[in-house]
Amino acid sequence: MSNPKSPIRPLTDEEEAEIQKQIAADPDDAEATDEQLAQARPFAEVLPELFESIRRARGRPAVEKPKQVVSIRLDQDVVSKFKATGKGWQARINEVLKKAKVG
């Protein structure tokens, strides 16, 4: 299926044939056999330590007391004032609320 807006022109039959010829001539590019595919195992099973180190490295590190996501309705002028103070405005609202906590 071609995309009429694509800046890349489709390959000619001759170009495709040349690419296929080069692929077939590459000794390091053999297709996996059905037997090899049947013996394949998941990455996490083959290298569990490496898998765990990669998995732990993703995203933010775990914190002891994670913040809770809530929805709160505030006056527009309050939000505007905090946003005007720059990046971290939500954390500043959190600090104000912490100082005002009751009992």
Biopython code that builds the backbone (N, CA, C, O; Angstrom):
import numpy as np
from Bio.PDB.StructureBuilder import StructureBuilder

atoms = [
    (1, "MET", "N", (0.856, -1.168, 0.000)),
    (1, "MET", "CA", (0.000, 0.000, 0.000)),
    (1, "MET", "C", (0.900, 1.228, 0.000)),
    (1, "MET", "O", (1.715, 1.381, 0.910)),
    (2, "SER", "N", (0.781, 2.089, -0.970)),
    (2, "SER", "CA", (1.632, 3.270, -1.039)),
    (2, "SER", "C", (0.905, 4.476, -0.468)),
    (2, "SER", "O", (-0.320, 4.581, -0.523)),
    (3, "ASN", "N", (1.688, 5.363, 0.071)),
    (3, "ASN", "CA", (1.157, 6.595, 0.645)),
    (3, "ASN", "C", (1.451, 7.719, -0.337)),
    (3, "ASN", "O", (2.621, 8.019, -0.575)),
    (4, "PRO", "N", (0.435, 8.354, -0.915)),
    (4, "PRO", "CA", (0.694, 9.384, -1.911)),
    (4, "PRO", "C", (1.439, 10.597, -1.363)),
    (4, "PRO", "O", (2.051, 11.336, -2.135)),
    (5, "LYS", "N", (1.402, 10.819, -0.046)),
    (5, "LYS", "CA", (2.082, 11.966, 0.551)),
    (5, "LYS", "C", (3.497, 11.631, 1.022)),
    (5, "LYS", "O", (4.225, 12.519, 1.465)),
    (6, "SER", "N", (3.891, 10.364, 0.930)),
    (6, "SER", "CA", (5.200, 9.949, 1.405)),
    (6, "SER", "C", (6.293, 10.501, 0.508)),
    (6, "SER", "O", (6.194, 10.411, -0.716)),
    (7, "PRO", "N", (7.360, 11.087, 1.115)),
    (7, "PRO", "CA", (8.456, 11.615, 0.307)),
    (7, "PRO", "C", (9.360, 10.507, -0.239)),
    (7, "PRO", "O", (10.229, 10.769, -1.070)),
    (8, "ILE", "N", (9.160, 9.290, 0.220)),
    (8, "ILE", "CA", (9.992, 8.170, -0.204)),
    (8, "ILE", "C", (9.309, 7.456, -1.366)),
    (8, "ILE", "O", (8.166, 7.012, -1.260)),
    (9, "ARG", "N", (10.028, 7.359, -2.464)),
    (9, "ARG", "CA", (9.446, 6.688, -3.623)),
    (9, "ARG", "C", (9.539, 5.180, -3.434)),
    (9, "ARG", "O", (10.452, 4.700, -2.761)),
    (10, "PRO", "N", (8.622, 4.436, -4.009)),
    (10, "PRO", "CA", (8.688, 2.975, -3.894)),
    (10, "PRO", "C", (9.886, 2.434, -4.680)),
    (10, "PRO", "O", (10.341, 3.047, -5.645)),
    (11, "LEU", "N", (10.381, 1.282, -4.249)),
    (11, "LEU", "CA", (11.499, 0.644, -4.942)),
    (11, "LEU", "C", (11.043, 0.077, -6.283)),
    (11, "LEU", "O", (9.902, -0.357, -6.440)),
    (12, "THR", "N", (11.955, 0.092, -7.232)),
    (12, "THR", "CA", (11.657, -0.569, -8.505)),
    (12, "THR", "C", (11.866, -2.060, -8.297)),
    (12, "THR", "O", (12.478, -2.462, -7.307)),
    (13, "ASP", "N", (11.377, -2.874, -9.194)),
    (13, "ASP", "CA", (11.574, -4.325, -9.113)),
    (13, "ASP", "C", (13.063, -4.664, -9.134)),
    (13, "ASP", "O", (13.509, -5.581, -8.443)),
    (14, "GLU", "N", (13.829, -3.916, -9.933)),
    (14, "GLU", "CA", (15.273, -4.170, -10.022)),
    (14, "GLU", "C", (15.970, -3.847, -8.700)),
    (14, "GLU", "O", (16.848, -4.590, -8.262)),
    (15, "GLU", "N", (15.578, -2.741, -8.066)),
    (15, "GLU", "CA", (16.169, -2.371, -6.783)),
    (15, "GLU", "C", (15.822, -3.401, -5.712)),
    (15, "GLU", "O", (16.676, -3.793, -4.917)),
    (16, "GLU", "N", (14.578, -3.829, -5.698)),
    (16, "GLU", "CA", (14.166, -4.848, -4.729)),
    (16, "GLU", "C", (14.939, -6.140, -4.949)),
    (16, "GLU", "O", (15.375, -6.768, -3.985)),
    (17, "ALA", "N", (15.115, -6.548, -6.203)),
    (17, "ALA", "CA", (15.864, -7.772, -6.525)),
    (17, "ALA", "C", (17.310, -7.654, -6.051)),
    (17, "ALA", "O", (17.863, -8.619, -5.523)),
    (18, "GLU", "N", (17.928, -6.488, -6.229)),
    (18, "GLU", "CA", (19.313, -6.283, -5.794)),
    (18, "GLU", "C", (19.414, -6.358, -4.269)),
    (18, "GLU", "O", (20.356, -6.944, -3.736)),
    (19, "ILE", "N", (18.460, -5.774, -3.580)),
    (19, "ILE", "CA", (18.454, -5.842, -2.113)),
    (19, "ILE", "C", (18.318, -7.283, -1.651)),
    (19, "ILE", "O", (19.051, -7.719, -0.764)),
    (20, "GLN", "N", (17.399, -8.020, -2.234)),
    (20, "GLN", "CA", (17.200, -9.423, -1.864)),
    (20, "GLN", "C", (18.451, -10.245, -2.150)),
    (20, "GLN", "O", (18.790, -11.143, -1.379)),
    (21, "LYS", "N", (19.136, -9.950, -3.242)),
    (21, "LYS", "CA", (20.380, -10.645, -3.612)),
    (21, "LYS", "C", (21.454, -10.389, -2.555)),
    (21, "LYS", "O", (22.172, -11.307, -2.159)),
    (22, "GLN", "N", (21.562, -9.129, -2.098)),
    (22, "GLN", "CA", (22.552, -8.793, -1.068)),
    (22, "GLN", "C", (22.219, -9.459, 0.264)),
    (22, "GLN", "O", (23.118, -9.907, 0.976)),
    (23, "ILE", "N", (20.948, -9.525, 0.598)),
    (23, "ILE", "CA", (20.529, -10.199, 1.836)),
    (23, "ILE", "C", (20.908, -11.676, 1.774)),
    (23, "ILE", "O", (21.456, -12.222, 2.731)),
    (24, "ALA", "N", (20.613, -12.322, 0.642)),
    (24, "ALA", "CA", (20.905, -13.753, 0.486)),
    (24, "ALA", "C", (22.404, -14.023, 0.543)),
    (24, "ALA", "O", (22.812, -15.101, 0.974)),
    (25, "ALA", "N", (23.236, -13.073, 0.120)),
    (25, "ALA", "CA", (24.685, -13.256, 0.095)),
    (25, "ALA", "C", (25.334, -13.007, 1.456)),
    (25, "ALA", "O", (26.516, -13.305, 1.623)),
    (26, "ASP", "N", (24.605, -12.475, 2.426)),
    (26, "ASP", "CA", (25.168, -12.142, 3.730)),
    (26, "ASP", "C", (25.189, -13.385, 4.617)),
    (26, "ASP", "O", (24.129, -13.871, 5.014)),
    (27, "PRO", "N", (26.379, -13.911, 4.936)),
    (27, "PRO", "CA", (26.448, -15.142, 5.750)),
    (27, "PRO", "C", (25.997, -14.937, 7.195)),
    (27, "PRO", "O", (25.688, -15.908, 7.885)),
    (28, "ASP", "N", (25.956, -13.706, 7.655)),
    (28, "ASP", "CA", (25.553, -13.425, 9.035)),
    (28, "ASP", "C", (24.062, -13.146, 9.165)),
    (28, "ASP", "O", (23.582, -12.804, 10.246)),
    (29, "ASP", "N", (23.340, -13.291, 8.077)),
    (29, "ASP", "CA", (21.919, -12.945, 8.079)),
    (29, "ASP", "C", (21.047, -14.141, 7.709)),
    (29, "ASP", "O", (20.111, -14.020, 6.919)),
    (30, "ALA", "N", (21.362, -15.280, 8.283)),
    (30, "ALA", "CA", (20.564, -16.471, 7.992)),
    (30, "ALA", "C", (19.243, -16.402, 8.747)),
    (30, "ALA", "O", (19.197, -15.931, 9.884)),
    (31, "GLU", "N", (18.179, -16.867, 8.124)),
    (31, "GLU", "CA", (16.881, -16.886, 8.796)),
    (31, "GLU", "C", (16.866, -18.002, 9.823)),
    (31, "GLU", "O", (17.466, -19.057, 9.618)),
    (32, "ALA", "N", (16.183, -17.766, 10.919)),
    (32, "ALA", "CA", (16.058, -18.783, 11.960)),
    (32, "ALA", "C", (15.205, -19.934, 11.436)),
    (32, "ALA", "O", (14.203, -19.730, 10.751)),
    (33, "THR", "N", (15.629, -21.139, 11.776)),
    (33, "THR", "CA", (14.874, -22.318, 11.364)),
    (33, "THR", "C", (13.712, -22.535, 12.323)),
    (33, "THR", "O", (13.679, -21.951, 13.407)),
    (34, "ASP", "N", (12.753, -23.378, 11.923)),
    (34, "ASP", "CA", (11.631, -23.705, 12.808)),
    (34, "ASP", "C", (12.137, -24.334, 14.102)),
    (34, "ASP", "O", (11.593, -24.079, 15.177)),
    (35, "GLU", "N", (13.193, -25.165, 13.992)),
    (35, "GLU", "CA", (13.766, -25.817, 15.172)),
    (35, "GLU", "C", (14.367, -24.770, 16.116)),
    (35, "GLU", "O", (14.176, -24.848, 17.330)),
    (36, "GLN", "N", (15.086, -23.799, 15.566)),
    (36, "GLN", "CA", (15.663, -22.734, 16.395)),
    (36, "GLN", "C", (14.567, -21.909, 17.058)),
    (36, "GLN", "O", (14.670, -21.572, 18.238)),
    (37, "LEU", "N", (13.535, -21.588, 16.318)),
    (37, "LEU", "CA", (12.428, -20.813, 16.890)),
    (37, "LEU", "C", (11.721, -21.583, 17.997)),
    (37, "LEU", "O", (11.298, -20.994, 18.992)),
    (38, "ALA", "N", (11.590, -22.899, 17.827)),
    (38, "ALA", "CA", (10.932, -23.727, 18.843)),
    (38, "ALA", "C", (11.752, -23.752, 20.136)),
    (38, "ALA", "O", (11.191, -23.917, 21.219)),
    (39, "GLN", "N", (13.073, -23.589, 20.030)),
    (39, "GLN", "CA", (13.945, -23.621, 21.206)),
    (39, "GLN", "C", (14.133, -22.238, 21.835)),
    (39, "GLN", "O", (14.759, -22.121, 22.889)),
    (40, "ALA", "N", (13.611, -21.213, 21.214)),
    (40, "ALA", "CA", (13.794, -19.846, 21.724)),
    (40, "ALA", "C", (13.125, -19.693, 23.082)),
    (40, "ALA", "O", (12.060, -20.258, 23.333)),
    (41, "ARG", "N", (13.773, -18.911, 23.965)),
    (41, "ARG", "CA", (13.233, -18.642, 25.291)),
    (41, "ARG", "C", (13.183, -17.143, 25.516)),
    (41, "ARG", "O", (13.940, -16.406, 24.884)),
    (42, "PRO", "N", (12.323, -16.675, 26.388)),
    (42, "PRO", "CA", (12.238, -15.236, 26.667)),
    (42, "PRO", "C", (13.535, -14.697, 27.267)),
    (42, "PRO", "O", (14.235, -15.395, 28.002)),
    (43, "PHE", "N", (13.837, -13.455, 26.942)),
    (43, "PHE", "CA", (15.033, -12.768, 27.444)),
    (43, "PHE", "C", (15.107, -12.845, 28.969)),
    (43, "PHE", "O", (16.167, -13.120, 29.530)),
    (44, "ALA", "N", (13.978, -12.601, 29.636)),
    (44, "ALA", "CA", (13.949, -12.589, 31.104)),
    (44, "ALA", "C", (14.311, -13.952, 31.677)),
    (44, "ALA", "O", (14.828, -14.038, 32.791)),
    (45, "GLU", "N", (14.050, -14.995, 30.943)),
    (45, "GLU", "CA", (14.366, -16.351, 31.407)),
    (45, "GLU", "C", (15.842, -16.680, 31.164)),
    (45, "GLU", "O", (16.475, -17.350, 31.981)),
    (46, "VAL", "N", (16.379, -16.212, 30.054)),
    (46, "VAL", "CA", (17.762, -16.516, 29.693)),
    (46, "VAL", "C", (18.755, -15.705, 30.520)),
    (46, "VAL", "O", (19.766, -16.238, 30.978)),
    (47, "LEU", "N", (18.471, -14.428, 30.710)),
    (47, "LEU", "CA", (19.362, -13.544, 31.463)),
    (47, "LEU", "C", (18.569, -12.797, 32.538)),
    (47, "LEU", "O", (18.350, -11.593, 32.411)),
    (48, "PRO", "N", (18.134, -13.496, 33.600)),
    (48, "PRO", "CA", (17.253, -12.873, 34.599)),
    (48, "PRO", "C", (17.878, -11.688, 35.336)),
    (48, "PRO", "O", (17.186, -10.714, 35.629)),
    (49, "GLU", "N", (19.188, -11.758, 35.641)),
    (49, "GLU", "CA", (19.821, -10.655, 36.369)),
    (49, "GLU", "C", (19.844, -9.390, 35.514)),
    (49, "GLU", "O", (19.536, -8.302, 36.001)),
    (50, "LEU", "N", (20.207, -9.534, 34.248)),
    (50, "LEU", "CA", (20.240, -8.383, 33.353)),
    (50, "LEU", "C", (18.834, -7.833, 33.140)),
    (50, "LEU", "O", (18.635, -6.619, 33.114)),
    (51, "PHE", "N", (17.860, -8.729, 32.987)),
    (51, "PHE", "CA", (16.479, -8.302, 32.817)),
    (51, "PHE", "C", (16.015, -7.475, 34.018)),
    (51, "PHE", "O", (15.401, -6.421, 33.853)),
    (52, "GLU", "N", (16.312, -7.958, 35.220)),
    (52, "GLU", "CA", (15.904, -7.235, 36.440)),
    (52, "GLU", "C", (16.580, -5.881, 36.540)),
    (52, "GLU", "O", (15.949, -4.903, 36.939)),
    (53, "SER", "N", (17.872, -5.810, 36.178)),
    (53, "SER", "CA", (18.570, -4.526, 36.275)),
    (53, "SER", "C", (17.991, -3.519, 35.286)),
    (53, "SER", "O", (17.912, -2.328, 35.588)),
    (54, "ILE", "N", (17.591, -3.984, 34.123)),
    (54, "ILE", "CA", (16.976, -3.101, 33.127)),
    (54, "ILE", "C", (15.590, -2.676, 33.604)),
    (54, "ILE", "O", (15.227, -1.504, 33.508)),
    (55, "ARG", "N", (14.823, -3.628, 34.115)),
    (55, "ARG", "CA", (13.472, -3.332, 34.579)),
    (55, "ARG", "C", (13.482, -2.309, 35.714)),
    (55, "ARG", "O", (12.645, -1.407, 35.752)),
    (56, "ARG", "N", (14.439, -2.455, 36.641)),
    (56, "ARG", "CA", (14.529, -1.526, 37.780)),
    (56, "ARG", "C", (14.993, -0.146, 37.342)),
    (56, "ARG", "O", (14.654, 0.851, 37.978)),
    (57, "ALA", "N", (15.758, -0.078, 36.271)),
    (57, "ALA", "CA", (16.305, 1.200, 35.826)),
    (57, "ALA", "C", (15.263, 2.065, 35.123)),
    (57, "ALA", "O", (15.493, 3.258, 34.921)),
    (58, "ARG", "N", (14.143, 1.499, 34.755)),
    (58, "ARG", "CA", (13.119, 2.265, 34.053)),
    (58, "ARG", "C", (12.292, 3.094, 35.007)),
    (58, "ARG", "O", (12.018, 2.680, 36.134)),
    (59, "GLY", "N", (11.895, 4.268, 34.551)),
    (59, "GLY", "CA", (10.990, 5.109, 35.321)),
    (59, "GLY", "C", (11.633, 5.708, 36.551)),
    (59, "GLY", "O", (12.852, 5.674, 36.721)),
    (60, "ARG", "N", (10.805, 6.246, 37.388)),
    (60, "ARG", "CA", (11.290, 6.879, 38.610)),
    (60, "ARG", "C", (11.585, 5.829, 39.659)),
    (60, "ARG", "O", (10.932, 4.786, 39.700)),
    (61, "PRO", "N", (12.560, 6.096, 40.505)),
    (61, "PRO", "CA", (12.844, 5.137, 41.574)),
    (61, "PRO", "C", (11.691, 5.104, 42.579)),
    (61, "PRO", "O", (10.979, 6.090, 42.762)),
    (62, "ALA", "N", (11.529, 3.971, 43.211)),
    (62, "ALA", "CA", (10.467, 3.822, 44.208)),
    (62, "ALA", "C", (10.781, 4.713, 45.411)),
    (62, "ALA", "O", (11.941, 4.878, 45.790)),
    (63, "VAL", "N", (9.745, 5.275, 45.993)),
    (63, "VAL", "CA", (9.911, 6.109, 47.184)),
    (63, "VAL", "C", (9.164, 5.472, 48.343)),
    (63, "VAL", "O", (8.215, 4.713, 48.148)),
    (64, "GLU", "N", (9.607, 5.791, 49.548)),
    (64, "GLU", "CA", (8.997, 5.195, 50.737)),
    (64, "GLU", "C", (7.538, 5.626, 50.912)),
    (64, "GLU", "O", (6.670, 4.810, 51.221)),
    (65, "LYS", "N", (7.289, 6.916, 50.710)),
    (65, "LYS", "CA", (5.925, 7.425, 50.856)),
    (65, "LYS", "C", (5.525, 8.130, 49.549)),
    (65, "LYS", "O", (5.650, 9.350, 49.441)),
    (66, "PRO", "N", (5.050, 7.371, 48.567)),
    (66, "PRO", "CA", (4.710, 7.988, 47.281)),
    (66, "PRO", "C", (3.528, 8.946, 47.421)),
    (66, "PRO", "O", (2.653, 8.771, 48.269)),
    (67, "LYS", "N", (3.534, 9.957, 46.567)),
    (67, "LYS", "CA", (2.424, 10.912, 46.580)),
    (67, "LYS", "C", (1.198, 10.255, 45.947)),
    (67, "LYS", "O", (1.316, 9.369, 45.101)),
    (68, "GLN", "N", (0.054, 10.697, 46.366)),
    (68, "GLN", "CA", (-1.212, 10.152, 45.885)),
    (68, "GLN", "C", (-1.800, 11.106, 44.851)),
    (68, "GLN", "O", (-1.834, 12.319, 45.055)),
    (69, "VAL", "N", (-2.254, 10.545, 43.755)),
    (69, "VAL", "CA", (-2.886, 11.357, 42.724)),
    (69, "VAL", "C", (-4.329, 11.629, 43.135)),
    (69, "VAL", "O", (-5.087, 10.706, 43.431)),
    (70, "VAL", "N", (-4.700, 12.924, 43.147)),
    (70, "VAL", "CA", (-6.063, 13.322, 43.484)),
    (70, "VAL", "C", (-6.528, 14.384, 42.501)),
    (70, "VAL", "O", (-5.726, 15.015, 41.812)),
    (71, "SER", "N", (-7.802, 14.561, 42.453)),
    (71, "SER", "CA", (-8.375, 15.650, 41.658)),
    (71, "SER", "C", (-8.972, 16.640, 42.633)),
    (71, "SER", "O", (-9.760, 16.268, 43.503)),
    (72, "ILE", "N", (-8.602, 17.896, 42.490)),
    (72, "ILE", "CA", (-9.087, 18.925, 43.405)),
    (72, "ILE", "C", (-9.456, 20.157, 42.580)),
    (72, "ILE", "O", (-8.765, 20.506, 41.624)),
    (73, "ARG", "N", (-10.527, 20.792, 42.955)),
    (73, "ARG", "CA", (-10.964, 21.996, 42.240)),
    (73, "ARG", "C", (-10.533, 23.214, 43.033)),
    (73, "ARG", "O", (-10.926, 23.397, 44.185)),
    (74, "LEU", "N", (-9.718, 24.046, 42.395)),
    (74, "LEU", "CA", (-9.226, 25.260, 43.031)),
    (74, "LEU", "C", (-9.686, 26.461, 42.221)),
    (74, "LEU", "O", (-9.975, 26.349, 41.029)),
    (75, "ASP", "N", (-9.751, 27.612, 42.881)),
    (75, "ASP", "CA", (-10.101, 28.833, 42.170)),
    (75, "ASP", "C", (-9.049, 29.113, 41.104)),
    (75, "ASP", "O", (-7.861, 28.847, 41.288)),
    (76, "GLN", "N", (-9.516, 29.653, 39.992)),
    (76, "GLN", "CA", (-8.635, 29.930, 38.870)),
    (76, "GLN", "C", (-7.504, 30.891, 39.252)),
    (76, "GLN", "O", (-6.368, 30.719, 38.810)),
    (77, "ASP", "N", (-7.808, 31.887, 40.061)),
    (77, "ASP", "CA", (-6.770, 32.854, 40.438)),
    (77, "ASP", "C", (-5.697, 32.220, 41.325)),
    (77, "ASP", "O", (-4.532, 32.616, 41.273)),
    (78, "VAL", "N", (-6.090, 31.236, 42.137)),
    (78, "VAL", "CA", (-5.120, 30.539, 42.982)),
    (78, "VAL", "C", (-4.149, 29.753, 42.101)),
    (78, "VAL", "O", (-2.934, 29.837, 42.280)),
    (79, "VAL", "N", (-4.682, 29.001, 41.163)),
    (79, "VAL", "CA", (-3.845, 28.208, 40.260)),
    (79, "VAL", "C", (-2.944, 29.128, 39.445)),
    (79, "VAL", "O", (-1.758, 28.842, 39.278)),
    (80, "SER", "N", (-3.489, 30.223, 38.938)),
    (80, "SER", "CA", (-2.699, 31.174, 38.142)),
    (80, "SER", "C", (-1.529, 31.732, 38.932)),
    (80, "SER", "O", (-0.422, 31.848, 38.408)),
    (81, "LYS", "N", (-1.770, 32.078, 40.191)),
    (81, "LYS", "CA", (-0.702, 32.636, 41.038)),
    (81, "LYS", "C", (0.427, 31.618, 41.229)),
    (81, "LYS", "O", (1.605, 31.958, 41.124)),
    (82, "PHE", "N", (0.056, 30.380, 41.509)),
    (82, "PHE", "CA", (1.081, 29.351, 41.703)),
    (82, "PHE", "C", (1.815, 29.051, 40.399)),
    (82, "PHE", "O", (3.038, 28.907, 40.399)),
    (83, "LYS", "N", (1.088, 28.957, 39.294)),
    (83, "LYS", "CA", (1.727, 28.691, 38.005)),
    (83, "LYS", "C", (2.691, 29.809, 37.621)),
    (83, "LYS", "O", (3.718, 29.559, 36.990)),
    (84, "ALA", "N", (2.365, 31.023, 37.998)),
    (84, "ALA", "CA", (3.212, 32.174, 37.676)),
    (84, "ALA", "C", (4.565, 32.099, 38.379)),
    (84, "ALA", "O", (5.509, 32.781, 37.979)),
    (85, "THR", "N", (4.665, 31.278, 39.422)),
    (85, "THR", "CA", (5.933, 31.152, 40.147)),
    (85, "THR", "C", (6.882, 30.179, 39.455)),
    (85, "THR", "O", (8.013, 29.991, 39.904)),
    (86, "GLY", "N", (6.434, 29.565, 38.377)),
    (86, "GLY", "CA", (7.310, 28.704, 37.585)),
    (86, "GLY", "C", (7.152, 27.223, 37.873)),
    (86, "GLY", "O", (6.226, 26.777, 38.551)),
    (87, "LYS", "N", (8.121, 26.474, 37.314)),
    (87, "LYS", "CA", (8.115, 25.020, 37.438)),
    (87, "LYS", "C", (8.099, 24.610, 38.910)),
    (87, "LYS", "O", (8.756, 25.233, 39.744)),
    (88, "GLY", "N", (7.343, 23.557, 39.218)),
    (88, "GLY", "CA", (7.249, 23.092, 40.597)),
    (88, "GLY", "C", (6.090, 23.692, 41.360)),
    (88, "GLY", "O", (6.021, 23.578, 42.584)),
    (89, "TRP", "N", (5.179, 24.331, 40.645)),
    (89, "TRP", "CA", (4.063, 25.010, 41.317)),
    (89, "TRP", "C", (3.179, 24.032, 42.081)),
    (89, "TRP", "O", (2.627, 24.386, 43.123)),
    (90, "GLN", "N", (3.038, 22.814, 41.582)),
    (90, "GLN", "CA", (2.199, 21.834, 42.292)),
    (90, "GLN", "C", (2.840, 21.435, 43.617)),
    (90, "GLN", "O", (2.144, 21.256, 44.616)),
    (91, "ALA", "N", (4.162, 21.296, 43.627)),
    (91, "ALA", "CA", (4.869, 20.977, 44.867)),
    (91, "ALA", "C", (4.714, 22.113, 45.874)),
    (91, "ALA", "O", (4.607, 21.872, 47.076)),
    (92, "ARG", "N", (4.703, 23.353, 45.380)),
    (92, "ARG", "CA", (4.516, 24.494, 46.281)),
    (92, "ARG", "C", (3.113, 24.499, 46.880)),
    (92, "ARG", "O", (2.941, 24.838, 48.051)),
    (93, "ILE", "N", (2.125, 24.130, 46.099)),
    (93, "ILE", "CA", (0.763, 24.003, 46.652)),
    (93, "ILE", "C", (0.768, 22.939, 47.740)),
    (93, "ILE", "O", (0.155, 23.116, 48.793)),
    (94, "ASN", "N", (1.457, 21.838, 47.484)),
    (94, "ASN", "CA", (1.548, 20.756, 48.462)),
    (94, "ASN", "C", (2.160, 21.260, 49.765)),
    (94, "ASN", "O", (1.680, 20.921, 50.847)),
    (95, "GLU", "N", (3.217, 22.067, 49.669)),
    (95, "GLU", "CA", (3.862, 22.604, 50.873)),
    (95, "GLU", "C", (2.931, 23.527, 51.651)),
    (95, "GLU", "O", (2.883, 23.468, 52.880)),
    (96, "VAL", "N", (2.197, 24.370, 50.951)),
    (96, "VAL", "CA", (1.239, 25.264, 51.614)),
    (96, "VAL", "C", (0.174, 24.446, 52.343)),
    (96, "VAL", "O", (-0.193, 24.763, 53.475)),
    (97, "LEU", "N", (-0.317, 23.397, 51.692)),
    (97, "LEU", "CA", (-1.346, 22.563, 52.314)),
    (97, "LEU", "C", (-0.774, 21.795, 53.523)),
    (97, "LEU", "O", (-1.476, 21.605, 54.517)),
    (98, "LYS", "N", (0.472, 21.360, 53.445)),
    (98, "LYS", "CA", (1.094, 20.672, 54.575)),
    (98, "LYS", "C", (1.160, 21.590, 55.806)),
    (98, "LYS", "O", (0.865, 21.174, 56.927)),
    (99, "LYS", "N", (1.553, 22.844, 55.564)),
    (99, "LYS", "CA", (1.663, 23.800, 56.666)),
    (99, "LYS", "C", (0.309, 24.136, 57.268)),
    (99, "LYS", "O", (0.231, 24.510, 58.438)),
    (100, "ALA", "N", (-0.745, 24.009, 56.498)),
    (100, "ALA", "CA", (-2.089, 24.374, 56.966)),
    (100, "ALA", "C", (-2.859, 23.184, 57.528)),
    (100, "ALA", "O", (-4.023, 23.331, 57.902)),
    (101, "LYS", "N", (-2.239, 22.016, 57.594)),
    (101, "LYS", "CA", (-3.017, 20.835, 58.021)),
    (101, "LYS", "C", (-3.569, 20.995, 59.423)),
    (101, "LYS", "O", (-2.964, 21.612, 60.300)),
    (102, "VAL", "N", (-4.717, 20.425, 59.591)),
    (102, "VAL", "CA", (-5.453, 20.571, 60.853)),
    (102, "VAL", "C", (-5.099, 19.414, 61.775)),
    (102, "VAL", "O", (-5.025, 18.262, 61.349)),
    (103, "GLY", "N", (-4.881, 19.740, 63.054)),
    (103, "GLY", "CA", (-4.712, 18.838, 64.152)),
    (103, "GLY", "C", (-3.860, 17.699, 63.992)),
    (103, "GLY", "O", (-3.701, 16.911, 64.924)),
]
sb = StructureBuilder()
sb.init_structure("model")
sb.init_model(0)
sb.init_chain("A")
sb.init_seg("    ")
for serial, (resi, resn, name, xyz) in enumerate(atoms, 1):
    if name == "N":
        sb.init_residue(resn, " ", resi, " ")
    sb.init_atom(name, np.array(xyz, "f"), 0.0, 1.0, " ", f" {name:<3s}", serial, name[0])
structure = sb.get_structure()
